[in-house]
Amino acid sequence: MASNKVRVILSLVLRLFTLLFAAGCIAVLILDKATDEDGSKLTFRDIIAYKYVLATAAVAAAYCIFLLPFTMYRACTGKRLIRGPFLPSLYFYGDKVVAFVLASGVGAGFLATVELKRFLNDLLKSFGGSLKDTSLQGFFNRGYLATGLLAAAFLCMALLSVFSTPAKNEAPETKAAGNRGFFFR
C-alpha cells in the first residue's frame, strides 16, 4: 500500500516537471529572435524543425494538464476519480505515445540546430566571416536550450511511462485463465 502511494506521488511530481519543462521550451522558442546586420529577422517560425519542437512541447503540456487533476485526486485520496480500466489504459498508452513524440521533437531540434549552425558557419567562412560574429549564434544557442528543456521533459515522461505500467500484482492474466484481461477489469 505504501509503495502504491509513493508511485502515485512520484507520478504527480514527474507529471508536474514534464509540464514545467515543456512550458519552458515553449517560452524559450517563442522568445527566440535574431536580427541580422541587414535588418532581416529570424524567429522559430522560420525553421520547420523548431515549429515541430514547439508542437511536441505543446502536446506534452496539454496531455499533462489534462491528466493532472486525475493524478492529484489519486495522490490526495488514494482512489481513482474514474473507476474502471479507462484511466489506467490512458496512462499506460498515453505516457508512452507522448514520450515517443517528445523524443522525436528532441531529435529534430538538436539535428536542425547542429546542421544549420554548421551550414551557416561554413557559408560565412567562405566569405571571411564567422557565425560567432553574428546574432545568429545566440539564436541557435537558445534553440539548444529549448531542445534541452524538451529533452528533460522527455526524460520525465519516459520515467512516467515506467511508473504507469501495471504493477506485478496488477498484471493482466490470459483469457485462458478466465480473466477478460487488462481492459475489462
DAJOQUI-V279370 format. One record per residue. PSI is psi in whole degrees, 0 to 359 (* if undefined). Layout:
psi=[PSI:PSI]
This chain:
psi=[318:324:328:320:318:319:317:318:318:322:318:314:315:324:320:317:321:316:315:316:320:318:322:320:315:315:316:317:319:324:355:110:151:145:128:174:329:2:358:139:145:128:179:337:340:350:117:320:325:327:320:320:315:318:318:323:322:321:314:318:317:319:315:320:321:317:349:314:321:319:320:319:316:323:324:318:337:2:157:143:321:120:160:188:355:305:314:323:319:315:313:307:322:317:320:317:314:324:318:323:316:319:320:325:321:315:316:317:312:317:315:318:315:312:319:320:317:314:311:323:317:320:314:326:326:339:8:15:190:149:331:341:359:169:352:335:313:324:313:329:321:330:319:317:313:318:327:320:322:324:321:321:320:315:318:317:325:319:321:322:332:318:341:354:144:142:168:320:351:3:140:144:167:161:333:334:357:350:146:359:184:324:347:29:*]
